[in-house]
């Protein structure tokens, strides 16, 4: 069985981003669009099974994701002296 493979993958540690090519039939013919999946692999405590969490995003979501993650990172670093 051959599955849909990503166009490209980027991985750091247990975090991975994959770019996918998708096709959809429209009134004017077939349309191609790309999506990104973000995933995190992990093992639960006391288990020897790898698990994976994943979300799929469209191109217009990426800028929003980058901004909110950057703001969260800033809050964690700048507020760390209050802990």
Backbone as a chain_set.jsonl record, in Angstrom:
{"seq": "XXXXXXXXXXXXXXXXXXXXXXXXXXXXXXXXXXXXXXXXXXXXXXXXXXXXXXXXXXXXXXXXXXXXXXXXXXXXXXXXXXX", "coords": {"N": [[0.843, -1.183, 0.0], [0.653, 2.135, -0.932], [1.131, 5.229, 0.487], [0.215, 8.706, 0.887], [2.927, 10.773, 0.69], [4.951, 13.228, 2.39], [6.021, 16.356, 0.899], [8.255, 17.616, 1.858], [10.222, 17.436, 4.861], [10.95, 18.666, 8.142], [12.877, 18.423, 11.022], [13.497, 18.673, 14.482], [14.816, 17.314, 17.219], [12.178, 15.898, 18.946], [10.187, 17.176, 17.563], [8.418, 17.81, 14.606], [7.89, 19.121, 11.326], [5.946, 18.824, 8.46], [5.463, 19.191, 4.983], [2.715, 19.001, 2.865], [1.234, 18.001, -0.229], [-1.879, 18.628, -1.576], [-4.929, 17.814, -3.28], [-7.888, 19.069, -4.755], [-11.074, 18.789, -6.16], [-12.652, 21.204, -8.1], [-15.164, 23.457, -9.443], [-13.903, 24.559, -11.636], [-12.001, 22.712, -12.29], [-9.245, 20.576, -11.261], [-7.611, 21.497, -8.257], [-4.586, 22.366, -6.694], [-3.272, 22.468, -3.418], [-1.302, 23.301, -0.553], [-0.517, 21.966, 2.67], [0.548, 22.086, 6.11], [1.798, 19.887, 8.512], [2.224, 19.715, 11.967], [4.007, 17.946, 14.372], [4.512, 16.091, 17.413], [6.461, 13.772, 18.989], [6.393, 11.341, 21.604], [7.008, 9.469, 24.63], [4.925, 7.964, 26.991], [5.114, 8.168, 30.559], [6.41, 5.359, 32.21], [5.723, 3.654, 30.102], [6.485, 1.845, 27.139], [5.868, 2.675, 24.632], [5.85, 4.572, 21.715], [4.25, 7.639, 21.097], [2.237, 9.976, 19.198], [1.401, 13.312, 18.559], [-0.489, 15.465, 16.52], [-1.157, 18.285, 14.375], [-2.85, 19.817, 11.648], [-2.239, 22.418, 9.345], [-3.098, 25.29, 7.388], [-1.597, 27.368, 4.832], [-2.091, 30.111, 5.47], [-2.322, 29.968, 8.195], [0.218, 29.728, 9.3], [1.751, 32.114, 9.831], [0.252, 33.187, 11.917], [0.552, 31.166, 13.846], [3.348, 31.277, 14.278], [3.537, 33.867, 15.415], [1.935, 33.696, 17.794], [3.278, 31.679, 19.178], [5.774, 32.856, 19.505], [5.07, 35.008, 21.177], [4.198, 33.575, 23.418], [6.618, 32.359, 24.112], [8.154, 34.633, 24.738], [6.721, 35.555, 26.98], [7.166, 33.44, 28.744], [9.971, 33.559, 29.073], [10.452, 36.241, 29.924], [8.881, 36.389, 32.18], [10.009, 34.551, 33.795], [11.672, 35.255, 35.896], [9.955, 35.812, 37.914], [9.084, 33.526, 39.008]], "CA": [[0.0, 0.0, 0.0], [1.422, 3.363, -1.018], [0.406, 6.351, 1.086], [0.621, 10.048, 0.525], [4.162, 11.152, 1.377], [5.161, 14.679, 2.403], [6.956, 16.947, -0.061], [9.47, 17.935, 2.602], [10.117, 17.331, 6.318], [11.934, 19.342, 8.967], [12.766, 17.831, 12.348], [14.447, 18.996, 15.538], [14.436, 16.497, 18.369], [10.915, 15.17, 18.786], [9.24, 18.054, 16.87], [8.562, 17.676, 13.156], [6.958, 19.796, 10.418], [5.925, 18.191, 7.141], [4.667, 19.899, 3.978], [1.929, 18.049, 2.082], [0.523, 18.461, -1.411], [-3.261, 18.151, -1.568], [-5.693, 18.165, -4.48], [-9.333, 19.151, -4.56], [-11.84, 19.017, -7.377], [-13.493, 22.394, -8.049], [-15.951, 23.646, -10.67], [-12.992, 24.896, -12.737], [-11.004, 21.648, -12.444], [-8.506, 20.16, -10.071], [-6.816, 22.551, -7.64], [-3.59, 21.874, -5.743], [-2.941, 23.353, -2.313], [-0.37, 22.665, 0.381], [-0.76, 22.107, 4.101], [1.678, 21.736, 6.967], [1.444, 19.199, 9.75], [3.191, 19.813, 13.056], [3.808, 16.803, 15.259], [5.406, 15.898, 18.55], [6.515, 12.376, 19.412], [6.738, 11.219, 23.011], [6.677, 8.241, 25.346], [4.298, 8.21, 28.289], [5.869, 7.643, 31.693], [6.196, 3.943, 32.513], [5.296, 2.91, 28.921], [7.532, 1.723, 26.128], [5.198, 2.886, 23.35], [5.949, 5.933, 21.2], [2.972, 8.243, 20.718], [2.406, 11.117, 18.322], [0.335, 14.312, 18.476], [-0.311, 16.181, 15.264], [-2.185, 19.19, 13.879], [-2.657, 20.227, 10.254], [-2.432, 23.853, 9.18], [-3.026, 25.848, 6.038], [-0.555, 28.385, 4.675], [-2.435, 31.347, 6.172], [-2.21, 29.747, 9.637], [1.607, 29.682, 9.758], [2.148, 33.391, 10.422], [-0.434, 33.294, 13.206], [1.211, 30.213, 14.754], [4.65, 31.848, 14.639], [3.36, 35.019, 16.304], [1.469, 33.32, 19.132], [4.34, 30.915, 19.847], [6.79, 33.827, 19.917], [4.542, 35.731, 22.341], [4.235, 32.642, 24.546], [8.023, 32.212, 24.491], [8.54, 35.873, 25.417], [6.098, 35.568, 28.301], [7.856, 32.461, 29.599], [11.319, 34.017, 29.39], [10.439, 37.481, 30.667], [8.213, 36.167, 33.454], [10.689, 33.486, 34.526], [12.266, 35.779, 37.121], [8.892, 35.943, 38.915], [8.759, 32.179, 39.527]], "C": [[0.885, 1.242, 0.0], [0.585, 4.502, -0.479], [0.91, 7.668, 0.546], [1.85, 10.422, 1.347], [4.332, 12.666, 1.359], [6.164, 15.11, 1.338], [8.305, 17.165, 0.61], [9.186, 17.798, 4.092], [11.248, 18.106, 6.971], [11.763, 18.804, 10.378], [13.879, 18.334, 13.255], [13.984, 18.222, 16.761], [13.169, 15.723, 18.091], [9.827, 16.004, 18.101], [9.493, 17.981, 15.371], [7.495, 18.494, 12.433], [7.073, 19.104, 9.072], [5.022, 19.005, 6.225], [4.022, 18.856, 3.068], [1.314, 18.723, 0.87], [-0.861, 17.815, -1.398], [-3.946, 18.586, -2.849], [-7.172, 18.135, -4.144], [-9.98, 19.448, -5.908], [-12.725, 20.246, -7.174], [-14.283, 22.483, -9.35], [-15.064, 23.926, -11.876], [-11.887, 23.858, -12.93], [-10.323, 21.32, -11.133], [-7.613, 21.295, -9.577], [-5.84, 21.909, -6.666], [-3.386, 22.918, -4.657], [-2.054, 22.577, -1.346], [-0.812, 22.925, 1.817], [0.502, 21.708, 4.85], [1.136, 20.974, 8.159], [2.587, 19.381, 10.736], [2.935, 18.635, 13.98], [4.885, 16.754, 16.33], [5.319, 14.441, 18.951], [6.949, 12.313, 20.869], [6.398, 9.825, 23.515], [6.026, 8.634, 26.655], [5.148, 7.57, 29.376], [5.449, 6.196, 31.949], [5.636, 3.14, 31.335], [6.438, 2.877, 27.928], [6.955, 1.9, 24.722], [5.361, 4.349, 22.945], [4.575, 6.405, 20.766], [3.253, 9.495, 19.893], [1.166, 12.016, 18.392], [0.577, 15.129, 17.218], [-1.466, 17.143, 15.011], [-1.834, 19.559, 12.439], [-3.041, 21.684, 10.113], [-2.405, 24.23, 7.706], [-1.981, 26.956, 6.022], [-0.855, 29.644, 5.485], [-2.364, 31.207, 7.688], [-0.782, 29.908, 10.152], [2.07, 30.98, 10.419], [1.525, 33.564, 11.799], [0.211, 32.383, 14.242], [2.548, 30.775, 15.222], [4.509, 32.99, 15.64], [2.918, 34.602, 17.703], [2.512, 32.505, 19.882], [5.442, 31.856, 20.314], [6.333, 34.604, 21.145], [4.554, 34.837, 23.586], [5.667, 32.469, 25.045], [8.502, 33.451, 25.237], [7.975, 35.919, 26.834], [6.812, 34.604, 29.243], [9.248, 32.952, 30.008], [11.306, 35.282, 30.25], [9.787, 37.341, 32.021], [8.939, 35.132, 34.317], [11.32, 33.983, 35.829], [11.232, 35.957, 38.231], [8.554, 34.591, 39.557], [9.509, 31.881, 40.794]], "O": [[1.769, 1.377, 0.846], [-0.54, 4.721, -0.929], [1.913, 7.724, -0.166], [1.806, 10.389, 2.576], [3.901, 13.322, 0.411], [7.034, 14.34, 0.93], [9.357, 16.932, 0.014], [8.059, 18.013, 4.539], [12.354, 18.195, 6.436], [10.644, 18.731, 10.884], [15.042, 18.414, 12.857], [12.889, 18.451, 17.274], [13.09, 14.977, 17.115], [8.669, 15.589, 18.061], [10.634, 18.078, 14.918], [6.345, 18.555, 12.867], [8.176, 18.831, 8.6], [3.951, 19.454, 6.632], [4.689, 17.951, 2.566], [0.917, 19.886, 0.935], [-0.99, 16.602, -1.229], [-3.588, 19.606, -3.437], [-7.643, 17.305, -3.368], [-9.482, 20.259, -6.688], [-13.464, 20.325, -6.192], [-14.088, 21.672, -10.255], [-15.416, 23.581, -13.004], [-10.932, 24.109, -13.664], [-10.758, 21.724, -10.055], [-6.947, 21.966, -10.365], [-6.211, 21.017, -5.902], [-3.332, 24.114, -4.941], [-2.061, 21.346, -1.331], [-1.398, 23.961, 2.13], [1.403, 21.078, 4.296], [0.131, 21.368, 8.751], [3.759, 19.222, 10.391], [1.79, 18.352, 14.335], [5.985, 17.285, 16.182], [4.233, 13.929, 19.222], [7.762, 13.118, 21.321], [5.609, 9.101, 22.909], [6.506, 9.528, 27.352], [5.817, 6.563, 29.147], [4.264, 5.867, 31.906], [5.119, 2.043, 31.545], [7.264, 3.788, 27.891], [7.477, 1.353, 23.75], [5.054, 5.254, 23.721], [3.822, 5.658, 20.141], [4.372, 10.008, 19.891], [0.034, 11.541, 18.297], [1.72, 15.447, 16.889], [-2.608, 16.866, 15.377], [-0.661, 19.605, 12.067], [-4.034, 22.136, 10.682], [-1.767, 23.566, 6.89], [-1.539, 27.421, 7.072], [0.044, 30.188, 6.125], [-2.347, 32.212, 8.399], [-0.59, 30.198, 11.332], [2.717, 30.94, 11.466], [2.179, 34.026, 12.734], [0.397, 32.784, 15.391], [2.851, 30.756, 16.415], [5.271, 33.073, 16.602], [3.458, 35.093, 18.694], [2.622, 32.624, 21.103], [5.988, 31.675, 21.403], [7.124, 34.834, 22.06], [4.883, 35.296, 24.68], [5.909, 32.435, 26.251], [9.182, 33.336, 26.257], [8.679, 36.282, 27.777], [7.033, 34.924, 30.41], [9.655, 32.781, 31.157], [12.072, 35.381, 31.208], [10.106, 38.102, 32.934], [8.526, 34.868, 35.446], [11.485, 33.204, 36.768], [11.599, 36.228, 39.375], [7.817, 34.536, 40.542], [9.356, 30.8, 41.362]]}, "num_chains": 1, "name": "protein.A"}
